[in-house]
């Protein structure tokens, strides 16, 4: 069953087309990877799903409801971890989560309960009184994941959440998020350009230059490309073909 349906989605910035007729589905309770190099359109897509940008063309549906006229109840089902940290550095870990809970209309008793649950889940409860600026990058990411889950969303969006972290911390966070799918039934859209974060059986939407180049499990993508690894398939699918280069050169000369 699909929780998220992206249909023929296009988005333009002045002088640039960021997304071009993008379509794919995210199955409920699955870890779904959104793979692509920098500039592929991943962050634009996340901004549209999270309603930071308005949909220009096409549609996005969550639980069968279009985000074009989504009620607040539907938006409350989405949790977001941005590529750049959005934590308040001068507040404590606990205060950051408490403020987020207030924004979602949660009462004080429920906020306290959910803050403890989520911080324990990411092994950050003992650091709840520390200011965020005293934490390292990996611990800040853990806090952001806890914050994104405090209102118990059904969809968790993570936009390049492991950028700048060491390999061990990246692997730990990746494993933790996968565990949320298994233990809580959370649906995850994990945006990355790091192929090692993707498992063979993961559903993958591979994007390049605003277009979907592949949409299948990682192993199926390899099979369709005739490659032994996703690294090779990625290189093949994100290479600018000579015909495209010629068209771009011709357009530039007009």
C-alpha positions as CSV (number, residue, x, y, z in Angstrom):
1,X,0.0,0.0,0.0
2,X,1.4,3.4,-1.0
3,X,1.6,6.1,1.7
4,X,3.0,8.7,-0.7
5,X,2.2,9.1,-4.4
6,X,4.2,11.6,-6.5
7,X,2.6,12.1,-9.9
8,X,4.0,14.0,-12.9
9,X,5.6,16.6,-10.6
10,X,7.5,19.5,-12.2
11,X,9.0,22.6,-10.6
12,X,10.7,25.6,-12.1
13,X,13.0,28.3,-10.6
14,X,13.7,31.4,-12.6
15,X,15.8,30.2,-15.6
16,X,16.0,26.6,-14.3
17,X,13.8,23.5,-14.3
18,X,14.5,21.7,-11.0
19,X,12.0,18.8,-11.5
20,X,10.8,17.4,-14.8
21,X,7.7,15.1,-14.7
22,X,8.8,13.2,-11.6
23,X,6.6,10.2,-10.5
24,X,7.1,7.4,-8.0
25,X,5.4,5.7,-5.0
26,X,6.6,5.1,-1.4
27,X,5.2,2.0,0.2
28,X,3.9,2.3,3.8
29,X,6.3,1.3,6.5
30,X,9.3,1.0,4.1
31,X,12.7,2.6,4.0
32,X,12.8,4.3,0.5
33,X,16.0,5.8,-0.8
34,X,16.1,8.9,-2.9
35,X,19.5,8.7,-4.6
36,X,21.1,11.3,-6.8
37,X,24.1,13.6,-7.1
38,X,24.1,17.1,-5.8
39,X,21.7,19.2,-7.9
40,X,19.6,16.3,-8.9
41,X,16.4,17.9,-7.5
42,X,16.2,16.0,-4.2
43,X,16.0,19.0,-1.9
44,X,13.4,20.6,-4.2
45,X,11.3,17.5,-4.0
46,X,11.6,17.5,-0.2
47,X,10.6,21.1,0.0
48,X,7.4,20.3,-2.0
49,X,6.5,17.3,0.1
50,X,7.0,19.3,3.3
51,X,5.0,22.2,1.9
52,X,7.9,24.7,2.1
53,X,7.2,25.2,-1.7
54,X,3.8,25.2,-3.4
55,X,3.2,22.5,-6.1
56,X,3.4,24.1,-9.5
57,X,2.6,21.2,-11.7
58,X,1.5,17.6,-10.9
59,X,0.5,16.4,-7.5
60,X,1.7,14.8,-4.3
61,X,-0.7,12.7,-2.2
62,X,-0.1,11.4,1.3
63,X,-2.6,8.8,2.5
64,X,-4.7,9.5,-0.6
65,X,-5.0,13.3,0.1
66,X,-3.5,15.9,-2.2
67,X,-1.0,18.3,-0.6
68,X,-2.4,21.1,-2.8
69,X,-5.2,21.6,-0.3
70,X,-3.9,19.5,2.7
71,X,-5.5,20.1,6.1
72,X,-3.3,20.7,9.1
73,X,-4.0,17.2,10.3
74,X,-2.4,15.7,7.2
75,X,0.7,17.9,7.5
76,X,1.1,16.8,11.1
77,X,1.8,13.3,9.8
78,X,5.1,14.5,8.3
79,X,8.4,14.7,10.2
80,X,11.4,16.4,8.6
81,X,15.2,16.4,9.2
82,X,16.7,19.0,7.0
83,X,20.2,18.9,5.4
84,X,21.2,22.0,7.4
85,X,20.6,21.8,11.2
86,X,17.6,23.8,12.3
87,X,18.1,23.3,16.1
88,X,18.4,26.4,18.3
89,X,22.0,26.2,19.4
90,X,21.5,28.2,22.6
91,X,18.6,26.1,23.9
92,X,19.0,22.7,25.6
93,X,18.2,19.4,23.8
94,X,15.0,19.2,25.9
95,X,14.0,22.8,25.2
96,X,14.3,22.3,21.5
97,X,12.0,19.3,21.6
98,X,9.6,21.0,24.0
99,X,9.2,23.9,21.6
100,X,8.5,21.6,18.7
101,X,5.9,19.8,20.7
102,X,4.2,23.1,21.5
103,X,4.0,24.0,17.8
104,X,2.1,20.7,17.3
105,X,-0.3,21.6,20.1
106,X,0.8,18.9,22.5
107,X,0.0,19.3,26.2
108,X,2.7,19.5,28.8
109,X,2.3,16.0,30.2
110,X,2.3,14.4,26.7
111,X,5.3,16.5,25.6
112,X,7.3,15.4,28.6
113,X,6.4,11.8,28.0
114,X,7.2,11.9,24.2
115,X,10.5,13.8,24.8
116,X,11.7,11.2,27.2
117,X,10.6,8.3,24.8
118,X,12.3,9.7,21.7
119,X,15.5,10.9,23.5
120,X,15.9,7.4,25.0
121,X,15.3,5.9,21.6
122,X,18.3,7.8,20.2
123,X,20.3,7.4,23.3
124,X,20.3,11.1,24.1
125,X,18.2,11.3,27.3
126,X,21.2,11.8,29.6
127,X,22.2,14.8,27.5
128,X,18.8,16.5,27.6
129,X,19.9,19.4,29.7
130,X,23.0,20.2,27.5
131,X,22.9,23.1,25.1
132,X,22.9,21.9,21.5
133,X,26.1,23.8,20.6
134,X,28.0,21.6,23.1
135,X,27.0,18.4,21.1
136,X,29.0,16.9,18.2
137,X,27.5,16.6,14.7
138,X,26.3,13.0,15.2
139,X,24.5,13.8,18.4
140,X,22.8,16.8,16.9
141,X,21.5,14.6,14.2
142,X,20.1,12.2,16.8
143,X,18.4,15.1,18.5
144,X,16.9,16.3,15.2
145,X,15.5,12.8,14.5
146,X,14.0,12.7,18.0
147,X,12.4,16.1,17.4
148,X,11.0,15.0,14.0
149,X,9.3,12.0,15.7
150,X,8.0,13.7,18.8
151,X,4.5,14.2,17.2
152,X,4.5,10.6,15.9
153,X,4.4,11.2,12.2
154,X,3.7,8.4,9.7
155,X,6.2,9.8,7.2
156,X,9.8,10.8,8.1
157,X,11.8,12.8,5.5
158,X,15.6,12.9,5.9
159,X,17.4,15.2,3.4
160,X,21.1,14.2,3.3
161,X,20.9,13.8,7.1
162,X,24.4,12.2,7.3
163,X,26.4,14.8,5.4
164,X,29.5,15.8,7.3
165,X,29.4,12.8,9.7
166,X,32.1,10.2,10.0
167,X,31.4,6.7,8.5
168,X,30.7,5.0,11.8
169,X,28.1,7.7,12.8
170,X,26.5,7.6,9.4
171,X,26.1,3.9,9.6
172,X,24.7,4.1,13.1
173,X,22.1,6.7,12.2
174,X,21.1,4.8,9.0
175,X,20.6,1.6,11.1
176,X,18.6,3.5,13.7
177,X,16.2,5.0,11.1
178,X,15.7,1.5,9.5
179,X,14.8,0.3,12.9
180,X,12.0,2.8,13.1
181,X,10.4,1.3,10.0
182,X,10.5,-2.2,11.7
183,X,9.5,-1.2,15.2
184,X,7.1,1.6,14.6
185,X,5.9,1.3,11.1
186,X,7.3,4.7,10.1
187,X,7.6,5.3,6.4
188,X,11.0,6.8,5.6
189,X,12.2,8.8,2.5
190,X,16.0,8.9,2.9
191,X,17.7,11.3,0.5
192,X,21.4,10.7,-0.1
193,X,24.2,10.7,-2.7
194,X,26.1,8.1,-0.7
195,X,25.5,4.7,-2.2
196,X,26.8,2.8,0.8
197,X,23.8,3.9,2.7
198,X,21.5,1.8,0.5
199,X,20.8,-1.9,0.8
200,X,20.2,-4.3,-2.1
201,X,16.5,-4.7,-1.3
202,X,15.7,-1.1,-0.7
203,X,13.3,0.6,-3.0
204,X,15.3,3.3,-4.8
205,X,14.2,6.4,-6.8
206,X,17.4,7.5,-8.7
207,X,17.3,11.1,-9.9
208,X,19.6,13.1,-12.2
209,X,19.1,16.6,-13.5
210,X,15.5,16.8,-12.2
211,X,14.4,13.5,-13.8
212,X,13.8,10.0,-12.5
213,X,16.4,7.7,-14.1
214,X,15.4,4.5,-12.2
215,X,12.7,3.5,-9.8
216,X,13.0,-0.1,-8.4
217,X,14.9,-1.9,-5.7
218,X,18.7,-1.4,-5.8
219,X,19.3,-5.0,-7.0
220,X,16.7,-4.5,-9.8
221,X,18.3,-1.3,-10.9
222,X,21.6,-3.2,-11.2
223,X,20.0,-5.9,-13.2
224,X,18.3,-3.5,-15.6
225,X,21.6,-1.7,-16.1
226,X,23.6,-4.9,-16.5
227,X,26.0,-4.0,-13.7
228,X,27.3,-5.9,-10.7
229,X,27.0,-3.0,-8.3
230,X,24.8,0.1,-7.6
231,X,28.0,2.2,-7.9
232,X,28.3,1.2,-11.5
233,X,24.6,1.6,-12.2
234,X,24.7,5.0,-10.6
235,X,27.6,6.1,-12.8
236,X,25.8,4.8,-15.9
237,X,22.5,6.5,-15.1
238,X,23.9,9.9,-14.1
239,X,26.3,10.2,-17.0
240,X,25.4,13.0,-19.4
241,X,25.0,11.3,-22.8
242,X,26.7,12.7,-25.8
243,X,23.4,13.5,-27.5
244,X,22.3,15.5,-24.4
245,X,25.6,17.4,-24.4
246,X,25.1,18.2,-28.1
247,X,21.6,19.4,-27.5
248,X,22.8,21.6,-24.6
249,X,25.7,23.0,-26.8
250,X,23.3,23.7,-29.6
251,X,20.8,25.4,-27.3
252,X,23.6,27.5,-25.8
253,X,24.6,28.8,-29.2
254,X,21.2,29.9,-30.2
